Structure formats: structure tokens, C-alpha cells
Amino acid sequence: MSRIYLYIIFILFVSSFLSGCIRTLDEKDMPKIEPKLVIGGYISPQDTVVKIFVGKSVPIYKKSDQMYNLNPPVKDASVLLSGNGVSASLLFDEKSSSYTVPASQFPIVPGATYHLTVSTPAGLYAEAETTVPEEINSSLTFKIDTVEGTSNYGYSGKSIRISVWWDDIQNQSNYYRIFGEIGVLYDSTYYNYPMYNYQYSLNFDTKSIVIKDIGFANGKLGPFKADTPLESMKKRFSNIGLSLLNIDRNYYEFYKSYDSNYQDDPFSEPQNIYTNIKGGLGVFGSYQKYSIKSELK
């Protein structure tokens, strides 16, 4: 009997032996994992409403009541936000599925530290805090060019390129996020319905959603670029809106870990998603926002 034939028999024997050792685990066989509060919220002096989302974790082997939302909102929580010598109880808002308070009743102050506590009648409790960045970075600058190239969607031809850059705030560690939209006005005579303006998101070529101020020359961040095809359609670009966020470390660490887990490399190892929620999961952070809008002709 050849060596190869003996090897095949050995493999088949081991496979059949191992298959007899495998059993399907039922939910009652899984380790007991207690649910935790899942909290998400960012506060900013520029917002008109303070919003905090409160959900509850769902074990991966357990069916959710909602098809697309694994963390349905908890509606009976007590949510208290305090800082800068004042405090406020946030009320649940059905429309936004979050706990809110108008900024007119609870203004967010630059440089202040805010403490968030969340509890439920079932005994769940979590807390977190964030310190709002002191400064708005208003040095954001942009330029618009027309370029030739191929987009990610296979379009080959001319595109509008929006380039952005800004000066870093000196003598401190800074974290940023840049995003924007471009308005497109469609011609009603071509599309057979009334003319309307649609806003498209601009995807800048940053390595991550969030940016740390290291590795850039002369204290300048950028330029970062976003291309939008000039397709042969009866439309024109109407406006551009850009926002630069000066974010706190919690905001940065959460999205940095999120990016690491959802990058395109299929061989990358999964990492724990950052959380600063004591007794729960999620993130509570803050930012300062500078926005500019320009009409295009």
C-alpha cells in the first residue's frame, strides 16, 4: 500500500473522529453575558440641540427585534448632563430616538468638562466625561480645479477637484475631522420634473475619517482632495459647504479604532472599538466646528 494512500486513510479517519466530537451549541449553552448600556453622543458649542443616544447591547447569538438596528433605543433611562456649574436632565425625543435638551437651556462652553450619567429602572448604569476643545480652527482654506482622470466608479473624463488645507493650532495636541458637501442643480427640462438641488457628500483622500496633527510639514495639514465627476448631464454645481471639526481625544480614538476594524484589508486583525463609557459601551465626546459655504457659478 503506497504512502499517499495511507495518508489519505489517516486524514479521513481523523476527520470522521473529529466530526463526532462536534455538537451544535444552543443559546442555553452559551456563557451568560449581561447587557450593557450603549451610549453615543458628541456635544459642541455650535449645536442648537444636545443629543445623546442610549441603547442596550445585544449578544451576537441573540435575535434582535429590529432588522437593521442591533441597539434599539432605551426610552426609560434617566440621562443627566452636568458641567460648568450647571446640570440638566435630558428627555427622550421620539423623532430623533435620542435624549435631548435645547442648547438655549444648556449651553456648551469651550474648555469646560462635562459629565454624563445614564441609569435605567432595570439597574443599568454608565457614565462618561469629555472636555470641549477650547479653540475653533478658522484657518480652513479651499481651492477648486478642473482635472482629467478616472473616478472610483469607472467614469473617465473631467472632474471638479476640491482641495482643502488648514493651519494647525500650535503648542498643543490636536485632532481634526474634515467633511463637506457639494450641491448639484438638475435641469427640469432634461429630467421631466421640477428643478431641484441635491447635496452630495465629498470624500476626501484622508487615510482615516479623523486626523492627528503629526507628520505634516510647517504646521499645515493637507492638502486633502475630493473629486466629483463632470458627467455629460444637464446639471450644474450650485454650492459647496465645508466643515472643519477640532475634536477631542475621545472622538478621535473612537473613529480611529472604527476605521481599523472596517478597512479594506481582509487580512487585518480585528481590534477592540474604543470606548470611554464606564459601565457601558460607546463614546461621549465633543468638538468645535468651523463651517464655510460658497456659491458656485
N, C-alpha and C positions, 0 to 999 in steps of 0.2 A: 504494500500500500504506500503510495507516494506521500511525501511530507506535506505537500499542499493539500491533499485530500484529508489527512489527519488534522490539519489546521482548520479546515472548513468545518469538520465534525465538532471540533472543540468550540468554535465560535457559536455554532448552532446550539450546543449543549448549554453553554453559559447564558445565551440569550433566553432559552426556554426556562432555565433555572431562575434568572432574574425576573422574568415576567410573572412567575409565580409568587414573587416577593412583593409585587406592586399591588397596592389597593387604592381605590378611589376614596379620597377624604371628603367627608360630609362637613357641613358647617359646624356641627356639634363637635367634630374632631379638631377644629382649628383653635389656636390659642385665643383666649378671651382678650379682646382689645377694646378698652373703654373709649367711647367717643370723646373728642376734644372740640373746643370751640375753634372755628376758623375765622380769623379776623383780617379784614383788608381795608386800608384807608390811608389817604395822603391829605394833609392839611396845608393850606397856603394862604398868605395874606391877600392874594389876588382873587381867591374864590369868593363867590357870593353865598355859598352854602357849604357847611361842613358835613361830609358824608362818611359814614362808617358802615361797612358790610359785616354782618355777623352770620356765620353759618355753623354747621356741625360736620365733623369728619365722618366719612362712610367707609367701613372696611372694604377692601378690594374684592372680597368674595361675596359681599352682600349686595343685593339688588337695590338700586335707588328708585325712589318714587318718581323721579323725573328723568326723562331720557337723556337730556343734554346737560343737566346741572347736577353734579355729584355732591354739591354742597348747598342744598336748598336753604333759604334764609330762615334764621331763627327769629320769630316775631315777638316772643315774650321775654326778651332779655332786658336787663337794666344796664344802660350804657351811660357812663359818667365820664365827662372830659373836663380836666382841670388844668390850670396853668395861668401864670402871670397874675396870680392873686384872685382869680375868679373860677367858677365851675358852672357846668350846665349838664342837665340830663337830656340826652338825645331821644327823640321819639321816632317810632318806626313809620316810614313812608311807603305805602303800598306801591306807588308809581315807580319809585326807584329801587324798591326792595332793599332799602338801607335805612340806617338810623341817621337822622339829620337834625341840624339846628341852623337857622339863618346866621350868616356872618355878622349881621347887624346886631344880633343879640349876644354873639360870642366871637368877637374879632380875634383873628390870629395875628400875633405880634412878632415881628422879626427878632431873632435871637432868643426868644423865650422857649422854655422847656414845658412840654405838655404831657400829662399823664392820663392814660386811658384805662378804665376798668370796665369789665363786662362780666355779668353774672346772670344765671338763669334760675328759675324755680326748681329745676332738677338738680341743682347743686354744682353746675359747671361754673368755673371761674378762670378768668385770664386777665392779664394786664400788660401794658407796654408803655414806652415813652419815646418821645422824639424831641430834638432841639431844632427849631426852624433856622435855616441859614440866615445870616444877618443881612447879606447883600443881594441885590438884583444885579445880574451882569447884563448891562445895556450896551455892550460893545458889539453886538451881533451885526454882521455885515453880509450882504449877499450880492451876487452878480449873475446875470442871465446871458447865456450864449446859445447860439445855434450850432449844433455839431452833427457830423455824419457818423453813423455807427449802427450796430445791431443790438436790439434790446433783448432782454431775457425771454421775451415772448416770440422771438423769431422775426420781429419787424426790422427791416433793413431800410434805412433812409435817414432823413433829417430828424433831429430831436431837439427839444429845448433842454438845456442843462442849467440847473440852478446850483451854484457853488456858494457855500456858507463858511464863515470862519469868525472867530472872536478872540479877544484878549483874555488871558487867564487872570483871575484875581490873585494878586501877589501875596506872598508871606503866609500862606495857609494851604491846607489840602482841600481840593475842590473836586466835586463830582457833577457831571452835567448830563443832560439829555436834550437832543435836538429833534424837532419834528416839524412837519409843515403840510400844507395842502395847496393845491392849485385848482382854480375854478375854470371850468370848461363850459362855454356857452354854445349850445347846439342850435342850428338854424331850423326854424319851424317849417320852412318851405321844402326842406330836404327830408325831414323825418316825419312829416304829416301830423305833428302835434305841436302845441304851443311851445314857443321858445322857453328854455329853462336853463338854469345854471347848476351844474353838478360839481361837487368838490371831490377831487381825487387826492389820496394820501401820497406824499413824497417819501420815497425810500432812499435815505442817504447811505452812502457806502462806508458807514462806520462798522468796525469789527463787532461791535456789540450795541445793544439798544442804549446802554449807558456808557459814559466815558469818564476816565480818571485823568487828571491833569499831569500825567508823567509821560515822558518820551516825545514831547513836542518842543521844537526849537523856538527860541526867542520869546517864550511866553505866549505864543499864539497857537490856538487849536484850529485845525483844518488846513487847507480847505477840504470839506466833505461835499460830495457831489450827488445829485439825483437827476436822472434823465427821464423825460416824458416824450414819447414819440409824437411827431407832427404828421399824423396819418392823413391820407387824402380823403378827408371827410369834411362836410360843411359844418365846421365848428371853429371856434377861436378861443384862446385862453383869455380869461377876463380878469383874474386877480391871483395874487399869491399871498399866503399867510404863513408866517414862520414863528415858532416859539422856542426860546432857549430857557431850559429849566436849570437852575442852580439847586441841586438836590442834596439831601442829607445822606449819610453813610448807609442807613437802613434801606432807603430806596435803591441806592447803588448795589449793595450786596445782594438784595433780593433778585433784581433783574439780571445781575451778572451770573448768579447761580442758575437762574431760569434759562438764560441763553446757553449755558454749558450743558444743560440737560436736553435741549431741543435743537442742537446744532446738526448740520447735515452729515457729519462723520458717523457712519453706522458702527464703527469700531471703538468709539469713545466710551469711556466708562461712566455710568450714571453717578451723579453727585447729589448730596442732600440739598434740598432747596433751603436757602437761608430763611430764618425766622427770628424776629426779636420779640415774639409774643411769649411771655412767661405763663405756663399752664395751658398753652394752646398752640395753634399754627397760624402762619400768615405773616403779614407785615403791617406795621404802623410807621409811616414816615412823613416827611414834609419837604417842601420846596418853595423857591421863589421863582416867579415866571416873568420873563420879558417877551413881549409879542410885538411883531410889526406886520403891517398889511399894506400891500401896494397894488394899485390898479394897473392892469396891463393894457396897452393899446395896440 
